[in-house]
Amino acid sequence: MRRLHRDDLLDLCETYVRRRVEARSTGVGGVDATLPLVEIVDGYLHGEISESEKNSLIAYVRGVDADDDAIDALVPDVAEATLAELDDPVG
């Protein structure tokens, strides 16, 4: 996985949300990209964003009006398996 710098990460999240809103407003299909949670957590672990920015971005890409149960079914388990896939932030 290519590490994203802060501005690239913010752009990725904005693009994801824009596509989700467009898909919802037009009623055409779903978003063609997965939630960028791995990228957000990776940016936090590597010091590109703060913890509060991480939390804000996760809430932003999930959507304020999202059905938590439906979204949670699509969201990978960020706690263990996903973090194991990320590069070692120390190295």
HUPE-V546951 format. One line per field, one symbol per residue. ss: DSSP state (A for helix, B for strand, O for the rest). A space follows every 10 residues. Layout:
# HUPE-V546951
ss->???
This chain:
# HUPE-V546951
ss->OOOOOAAAAA AAAAAAAAAA AAAAAAOOOO OOOOOOAAAA AAAAAOOOOO AAAAAAAAAA AAOOOOOAAA AAAAOOOAAA AAAAAOOOOO O
